Amino acid sequence: MEYDVIVIGSGPGGYVAAIRAAQLGMSVAVVEKAEIGGICLNWGCIPTKALLKSAQVFNYLKHAGDYGVSVTGEIKPDLEAMVKRSRSVADAMSKGIQFLFNKNKITLIPGTARIKPGRKADVTDAEGKTTEYKGKSIILATGSRSKELPGLKQDGKKIIGYREAMTLPFQPKSMVVVGSGAIGSEFAYFYHSIGTQVTLVEFLPNVVPIEDEEVSKQLERSFKKSGMKVMTSSTVEEVDTTGELCRVKIKTKKGEEFVEAEIVLSAVGVTTNLEGLGLEETGIQFDKGKVLVDDYYRTNIDGYYAIGDIVKGPALAHVASAEGITCVEKIAGLDPEPLDYGNIPSCTYTNPEVASVGMTEKAAIEAGYEIKVGKFPYTASGKAKASGATDGFIKVIFDAKYGEWLGAHMIGDNVTEMIAEAVVARKLETTGHEIIKSVHPHPTMSEAIMEAVAAAYGEVIHL
């Protein structure tokens, strides 16, 4: 069987690429060995946000009195019910992708693919039957999975990865989370919020280490203020699982420390799914777990493309989707603009939320820029004050010479929704004064962006 485009993997890179290809008039097939929608939709972005919403509601109820609301009776979390809701959200979204496939006449091929020379792919189904398919173009979008460290082997019971963390059959009394990137910080916040005693361990000096240092320090303060134990510049050396509790040996700047916990969650990053894909047989070049591609995701072998976590760049769902669209538009003969990896937003859905785009202050200085920095605290925001969410700030960085908006770094309520303003403004090469003169609605948290920009230029009103 032959198609114009065969996409291997149905995550946010694969399914978006498939739909866009179908919109452009191509015949499309998608090979998927598991659930439609991939890890993000089924075991990542979407179900975790459902869990985090449950934690938010629980915390609202615990603090209802702060808002003048009287709640009687015991308020307690029900992890089983939270997980059930999370899974139902993921299932509904997966069915939505299936609807879009049907709507766009995309063929779904269940099974595991292995590519071959000649733009061909063998797909083996659950019964072991193998069928050969041919495509004028083949797009690899196989994504990634939880990374395992040598001293932190996951057994799925006491030492777990993110998939198990989303479906634990019981709420642990204690947990050590190793790694404070987005995945680690979000799960640390979730379990801590519903009453689990959490210790967050980070190898680097700051939590959410890719973020601006001021943001990282603020999140660490917020976590500690809520009662979470945070250990930075620390390394988990080994975990003894022979006892009832895990005994975690942690190397810190002050020496060795032991922490006991029911569960250890490894959130030290991801590793790409390239094994058994047939790259060597096909002659496709890859290095350090990443397929080598050009600006339009073409590999070194004509007709083969790769997008998403398996290529160089941030392993983010929205990046994979953008890459998929650019890739198929190029295949279709259009002239898409290459993706600007310097303008990719990053979001962490803790409480407070974290969002950023562009250069950190440190990076801008190291790059030789003379900069203007503006910062506006949520404590000065009327909407944040009214919402009872004053933990956070907006920070912006501009090039002093030409006015280029170099970066935006946010921590606080709603910032994962607000960061898009900075992304669009940077894309349009908007200046600081154009932001200041753009009337923002009051009272909103988004007006803190305008105030931060005004602060950079010495024109802030409410600070």
C-alpha positions as CSV (number, residue, x, y, z in Angstrom):
1,M,0.0,0.0,0.0
2,E,1.3,3.5,-0.9
3,Y,0.6,6.9,0.6
4,D,1.9,10.4,-0.1
5,V,3.0,10.7,3.5
6,I,3.5,8.0,6.2
7,V,3.9,9.4,9.7
8,I,5.4,7.1,12.3
9,G,4.1,8.2,15.7
10,S,0.8,10.0,16.6
11,G,2.0,12.4,19.3
12,P,1.7,16.2,19.0
13,G,4.3,16.2,16.3
14,G,3.0,13.2,14.3
15,Y,-0.8,13.8,14.4
16,V,-0.4,17.5,13.7
17,A,1.9,16.8,10.7
18,A,-0.6,14.2,9.5
19,I,-3.6,16.6,9.7
20,R,-1.7,19.4,8.0
21,A,-0.6,17.1,5.2
22,A,-4.2,15.9,4.7
23,Q,-5.3,19.6,4.6
24,L,-2.8,20.1,1.8
25,G,-4.3,17.4,-0.3
26,M,-2.0,14.5,0.4
27,S,-3.0,10.9,1.2
28,V,-1.8,10.2,4.7
29,A,-1.2,7.2,7.0
30,V,-0.2,7.2,10.6
31,V,1.5,4.3,12.3
32,E,1.0,4.1,16.1
33,K,1.9,1.2,18.4
34,A,0.0,2.5,21.5
35,E,-2.6,5.1,22.1
36,I,-3.5,7.8,19.5
37,G,-2.1,11.1,20.7
38,G,1.2,9.7,22.0
39,I,2.8,10.3,25.3
40,C,1.8,14.0,25.6
41,L,-1.9,13.5,25.3
42,N,-2.1,10.2,27.1
43,W,0.7,10.2,29.7
44,G,2.1,13.7,29.7
45,C,0.8,17.2,29.1
46,I,-3.0,16.7,29.3
47,P,-3.5,14.2,32.1
48,T,-1.0,15.9,34.3
49,K,-2.8,19.2,33.9
50,A,-6.0,17.4,35.0
51,L,-4.2,16.2,38.1
52,L,-2.9,19.6,38.8
53,K,-6.4,21.1,38.5
54,S,-7.6,18.6,41.1
55,A,-4.8,19.8,43.4
56,Q,-5.8,23.4,42.8
57,V,-9.4,22.8,43.6
58,F,-8.4,20.9,46.8
59,N,-6.2,23.8,47.9
60,Y,-9.0,26.3,47.2
61,L,-11.3,24.3,49.4
62,K,-8.7,24.2,52.2
63,H,-8.4,28.0,52.0
64,A,-12.0,28.7,51.4
65,G,-12.2,30.8,54.6
66,D,-9.7,33.2,53.1
67,Y,-12.3,34.1,50.5
68,G,-15.2,34.4,52.9
69,V,-16.6,31.0,52.1
70,S,-17.5,28.5,54.9
71,V,-17.0,24.9,54.1
72,T,-18.1,22.3,56.6
73,G,-17.0,18.7,57.0
74,E,-13.7,17.1,56.3
75,I,-11.9,18.1,53.2
76,K,-9.6,15.4,51.9
77,P,-8.1,14.4,48.6
78,D,-9.2,11.2,46.8
79,L,-6.2,10.2,44.6
80,E,-8.2,7.4,43.0
81,A,-10.9,9.7,41.9
82,M,-8.3,12.3,40.7
83,V,-6.6,9.7,38.6
84,K,-9.9,8.4,37.2
85,R,-10.8,12.0,36.1
86,S,-7.3,12.5,34.6
87,R,-7.6,9.3,32.6
88,S,-11.1,10.2,31.4
89,V,-9.8,13.6,30.1
90,A,-6.9,11.8,28.3
91,D,-9.3,9.2,26.8
92,A,-11.6,11.9,25.6
93,M,-8.8,13.8,23.9
94,S,-7.5,10.6,22.3
95,K,-10.9,10.0,20.8
96,G,-10.9,13.6,19.6
97,I,-7.7,12.9,17.6
98,Q,-9.4,9.8,16.1
99,F,-12.3,12.0,15.1
100,L,-9.9,14.4,13.4
101,F,-8.2,11.5,11.6
102,N,-11.6,10.3,10.3
103,K,-12.6,13.9,9.3
104,N,-9.4,14.4,7.3
105,K,-9.4,10.8,5.8
106,I,-6.2,9.8,7.5
107,T,-5.5,6.1,7.7
108,L,-4.5,4.8,11.2
109,I,-2.2,1.8,11.1
110,P,-1.9,0.1,14.5
111,G,1.5,-1.5,15.1
112,T,5.3,-1.0,15.4
113,A,7.1,0.4,12.4
114,R,10.6,-0.3,11.1
115,I,11.8,1.8,8.1
116,K,13.6,0.4,5.2
117,P,15.4,1.8,2.1
118,G,13.2,2.9,-0.8
119,R,10.8,5.0,1.4
120,K,9.3,1.8,2.8
121,A,8.2,0.8,6.3
122,D,7.3,-2.6,7.7
123,V,4.5,-2.5,10.3
124,T,4.1,-5.4,12.7
125,D,0.7,-5.6,14.4
126,A,-0.3,-7.0,17.8
127,E,-0.6,-10.5,16.4
128,G,2.9,-10.4,14.9
129,K,1.8,-10.0,11.3
130,T,4.0,-7.7,9.3
131,T,2.8,-5.6,6.3
132,E,4.9,-3.4,4.1
133,Y,3.9,0.2,3.3
134,K,5.4,2.7,0.9
135,G,5.4,6.5,1.1
136,K,6.6,9.2,-1.1
137,S,7.7,10.8,2.2
138,I,8.1,9.2,5.6
139,I,8.1,11.3,8.7
140,L,9.6,9.9,11.9
141,A,7.9,11.3,15.0
142,T,8.5,8.5,17.6
143,G,9.1,10.8,20.6
144,S,10.7,9.9,23.9
145,R,10.3,8.1,27.2
146,S,11.5,8.6,30.8
147,K,15.3,8.4,31.2
148,E,16.8,6.0,33.6
149,L,20.0,6.6,35.5
150,P,22.4,3.7,36.3
151,G,21.8,4.2,40.1
152,L,18.1,4.9,39.8
153,K,16.7,1.9,37.9
154,Q,12.9,2.1,37.8
155,D,11.0,-1.0,39.0
156,G,7.6,0.5,38.5
157,K,6.7,0.0,42.2
158,K,9.1,1.8,44.6
159,I,11.2,3.6,42.0
160,I,8.9,5.0,39.3
161,G,8.7,7.2,36.3
162,Y,6.1,9.8,35.2
163,R,3.7,7.2,33.8
164,E,3.4,5.4,37.1
165,A,3.2,8.7,39.0
166,M,0.0,9.5,37.1
167,T,-1.7,6.3,38.1
168,L,-0.5,5.4,41.5
169,P,-3.2,3.1,43.2
170,F,-2.6,4.8,46.6
171,Q,-1.4,8.2,47.9
172,P,2.1,7.7,49.3
173,K,2.8,9.3,52.7
174,S,6.3,10.3,51.5
175,M,8.1,10.7,48.2
176,V,11.5,11.7,46.9
177,V,11.4,13.4,43.5
178,V,14.7,13.4,41.6
179,G,15.0,16.2,39.1
180,S,13.3,19.6,39.2
181,G,12.6,20.3,35.6
182,A,9.0,20.8,34.5
183,I,8.0,17.1,35.1
184,G,9.7,16.8,38.5
185,S,8.5,20.1,39.8
186,E,4.9,19.5,38.7
187,F,4.7,16.1,40.3
188,A,6.4,17.4,43.4
189,Y,3.9,20.2,43.7
190,F,0.9,17.9,43.0
191,Y,1.8,15.3,45.6
192,H,2.9,17.8,48.1
193,S,-0.4,19.7,47.6
194,I,-2.5,16.7,48.4
195,G,-0.6,15.9,51.6
196,T,2.4,13.7,50.6
197,Q,5.7,14.7,52.3
198,V,7.9,15.5,49.3
199,T,11.6,15.9,49.1
200,L,12.7,17.5,45.7
201,V,16.3,16.8,44.8
202,E,18.1,18.7,42.0
203,F,21.7,18.2,40.8
204,L,22.1,21.8,39.7
205,P,22.2,24.9,42.0
206,N,18.6,25.9,41.1
207,V,15.2,24.3,40.6
208,V,13.8,24.6,37.1
209,P,17.4,25.2,36.1
210,I,16.7,26.4,32.5
211,E,14.8,29.4,33.9
212,D,16.0,32.8,34.8
213,E,17.8,32.6,38.2
214,E,15.4,35.0,39.9
215,V,12.5,32.9,38.8
216,S,14.2,29.7,40.0
217,K,14.9,31.2,43.4
218,Q,11.4,32.4,43.8
219,L,9.9,29.0,43.0
220,E,12.3,27.4,45.5
221,R,11.2,29.9,48.2
222,S,7.5,29.2,47.4
223,F,8.0,25.4,47.6
224,K,9.9,25.7,50.9
225,K,7.3,28.1,52.3
226,S,4.6,25.5,51.6
227,G,6.6,22.9,53.6
228,M,8.3,21.0,50.8
229,K,11.9,20.0,51.3
230,V,14.1,21.2,48.5
231,M,17.7,20.0,48.1
232,T,19.7,21.7,45.3
233,S,23.3,21.0,44.3
234,S,22.5,17.4,45.4
235,T,22.8,14.0,43.8
236,V,21.0,10.8,44.5
237,E,23.8,8.2,44.7
238,E,21.8,5.1,45.4
239,V,18.4,3.9,46.6
240,D,18.0,0.9,48.9
241,T,14.5,-0.7,48.2
242,T,14.9,-3.8,50.4
243,G,13.1,-2.3,53.4
244,E,9.5,-1.2,53.8
245,L,10.6,2.3,52.8
246,C,13.2,3.4,50.2
247,R,16.4,4.6,51.8
248,V,17.8,7.3,49.5
249,K,21.5,8.2,49.8
250,I,21.9,11.8,48.7
251,K,25.3,13.6,48.2
252,T,25.0,17.3,49.2
253,K,27.5,20.1,49.5
254,K,27.6,19.4,53.2
255,G,28.1,15.7,52.9
256,E,25.9,12.6,52.6
257,E,22.3,12.6,53.8
258,F,19.8,9.8,53.9
259,V,16.1,10.3,53.3
260,E,13.4,7.6,53.6
261,A,10.3,7.6,51.5
262,E,7.6,5.2,50.2
263,I,8.2,6.2,46.6
264,V,11.1,7.6,44.6
265,L,10.0,9.4,41.4
266,S,12.8,9.6,38.8
267,A,12.2,12.8,36.7
268,V,15.7,13.3,35.3
269,G,14.7,13.9,31.7
270,V,13.8,11.8,28.7
271,T,15.5,9.6,26.2
272,T,14.5,9.3,22.5
273,N,12.8,6.3,21.0
274,L,15.1,5.3,18.2
275,E,15.8,1.7,18.9
276,G,14.5,-0.8,16.3
277,L,13.4,2.0,14.0
278,G,15.7,0.9,11.2
279,L,17.9,4.1,11.0
280,E,21.1,2.1,10.4
281,E,19.6,-0.1,7.7
282,T,18.2,3.0,5.9
283,G,21.4,5.0,6.3
284,I,19.8,7.9,8.2
285,Q,22.4,9.8,10.3
286,F,21.9,10.4,14.0
287,D,24.2,11.5,16.8
288,K,23.8,11.3,20.6
289,G,20.2,10.0,20.4
290,K,19.1,12.7,17.9
291,V,18.3,12.3,14.2
292,L,20.3,14.9,12.2
293,V,18.0,17.1,10.1
294,D,18.1,20.5,8.3
295,D,15.8,23.5,8.9
296,Y,12.9,21.7,7.2
297,Y,13.5,18.4,9.0
298,R,14.9,16.5,6.1
299,T,17.4,13.8,7.0
300,N,20.4,12.9,4.9
301,I,18.3,10.3,3.0
302,D,15.9,11.8,0.5
303,G,12.2,11.3,1.4
304,Y,12.8,10.7,5.1
305,Y,12.1,13.4,7.7
306,A,12.2,13.6,11.5
307,I,10.5,15.9,14.0
308,G,9.8,16.3,17.7
309,D,11.8,14.9,20.6
310,I,14.1,12.8,18.3
311,V,15.7,15.9,16.7
312,K,17.8,18.7,18.2
313,G,15.7,21.3,20.1
314,P,13.5,21.6,23.1
315,A,11.5,18.4,23.8
316,L,8.2,20.2,24.0
317,A,4.8,19.3,22.5
318,H,4.2,22.7,20.9
319,V,7.7,22.6,19.3
320,A,6.9,19.2,17.8
321,S,3.6,20.5,16.4
322,A,5.3,23.5,14.9
323,E,8.0,21.3,13.4
324,G,5.4,19.0,11.9
325,I,3.6,21.8,10.2
326,T,6.8,23.3,8.8
327,C,7.9,19.8,7.6
328,V,4.8,18.9,5.6
329,E,4.4,22.4,4.2
330,K,7.9,22.0,2.7
331,I,7.0,18.6,1.4
332,A,3.9,20.1,-0.2
333,G,6.1,22.6,-2.1
334,L,5.2,25.7,0.0
335,D,7.8,28.0,1.3
336,P,7.4,27.9,5.1
337,E,9.6,30.0,7.4
338,P,12.1,27.9,9.4
339,L,11.2,27.7,13.1
340,D,12.8,30.3,15.3
341,Y,14.1,28.3,18.3
342,G,15.0,31.5,20.1
343,N,11.3,32.3,20.5
344,I,9.9,29.1,22.0
345,P,7.9,29.6,25.2
346,S,8.5,27.2,28.1
347,C,5.8,26.6,30.8
348,T,5.8,24.8,34.2
349,Y,2.4,24.3,35.7
350,T,3.3,24.4,39.4
351,N,1.8,26.9,41.9
352,P,3.0,29.5,41.3
353,E,3.2,28.8,37.6
354,V,6.4,29.5,35.6
355,A,6.7,30.7,32.0
356,S,9.4,32.2,29.9
357,V,10.6,33.0,26.4
358,G,13.9,34.2,25.0
359,M,17.1,35.0,26.8
360,T,17.6,35.1,30.6
361,E,19.3,38.1,32.1
362,K,22.6,36.2,32.5
363,A,22.5,34.9,28.9
364,A,21.9,38.4,27.5
365,I,24.8,39.8,29.4
366,E,27.1,36.9,28.4
367,A,26.0,37.6,24.7
368,G,27.4,41.1,25.1
369,Y,24.1,43.0,25.2
370,E,23.7,46.3,27.1
371,I,20.3,45.6,28.7
372,K,17.3,47.3,30.3
373,V,15.6,45.1,32.9
374,G,12.1,45.7,34.2
375,K,10.4,43.8,37.0
376,F,6.8,44.1,38.4
377,P,5.8,42.1,41.5
378,Y,2.4,40.5,41.9
379,T,2.1,42.2,45.3
380,A,1.5,45.4,43.3
381,S,-1.1,43.9,41.0
382,G,-4.7,44.7,42.0
383,K,-6.0,41.5,40.3
384,A,-3.4,39.3,41.9
385,K,-4.2,40.9,45.3
386,A,-8.0,40.3,44.8
387,S,-7.3,36.7,43.7
388,G,-5.2,36.0,46.8
389,A,-2.3,35.1,44.5
390,T,0.5,37.6,45.1
391,D,3.3,35.1,44.9
392,G,5.3,36.0,41.8
393,F,6.5,38.7,39.4
394,I,7.0,39.6,35.7
395,K,10.5,40.2,34.5
396,V,11.4,41.6,31.0
397,I,14.8,42.2,29.3
398,F,15.4,44.6,26.5
399,D,18.4,45.5,24.4
400,A,19.2,49.1,25.5
401,K,20.6,50.1,22.1
402,Y,17.9,49.0,19.7
403,G,15.0,48.2,21.9
404,E,14.8,44.5,21.0
405,W,12.7,42.5,23.5
406,L,15.3,39.8,24.4
407,G,13.4,37.8,27.0
408,A,10.4,37.6,29.4
409,H,10.4,35.5,32.6
410,M,7.3,35.1,34.6
411,I,6.3,33.4,37.9
412,G,2.8,33.6,39.3
413,D,-0.8,32.9,38.8
414,N,-1.9,32.6,35.1
415,V,1.6,33.3,33.6
416,T,1.4,30.2,31.4
417,E,-1.5,31.9,29.6
418,M,0.2,35.3,29.6
419,I,3.5,34.3,28.1
420,A,2.0,34.3,24.6
421,E,1.9,38.1,24.6
422,A,5.6,38.2,24.8
423,V,6.0,35.5,22.1
424,V,3.9,37.3,19.6
425,A,5.4,40.7,20.4
426,R,8.9,39.3,19.9
427,K,7.8,37.7,16.6
428,L,6.5,41.0,15.4
429,E,9.7,42.8,16.6
430,T,7.6,45.0,18.9
431,T,9.4,47.6,20.9
432,G,9.1,48.3,24.6
433,H,7.3,51.6,24.1
434,E,4.8,49.9,21.8
435,I,3.9,47.6,24.7
436,I,3.6,50.5,27.1
437,K,1.3,52.3,24.7
438,S,-0.9,49.3,24.1
439,V,-3.7,49.6,26.5
440,H,-4.0,46.5,28.8
441,P,-7.3,45.8,30.5
442,H,-7.7,46.6,34.2
443,P,-7.8,44.8,36.5
444,T,-5.9,41.8,35.0
445,M,-2.7,40.0,35.8
446,S,-1.6,40.6,32.2
447,E,-1.3,44.3,32.8
448,A,1.7,43.3,34.9
449,I,3.6,42.7,31.6
450,M,3.0,46.3,30.6
451,E,4.0,47.5,34.0
452,A,7.2,45.5,33.9
453,V,8.1,46.9,30.5
454,A,7.4,50.4,31.8
455,A,9.7,49.6,34.7
456,A,12.5,48.8,32.2
457,Y,12.1,52.3,30.7
458,G,11.6,54.1,34.0
459,E,7.9,54.8,33.3
460,V,6.2,52.4,35.7
461,I,3.1,53.8,37.4
462,H,2.1,51.4,40.1
463,L,5.4,50.6,41.7
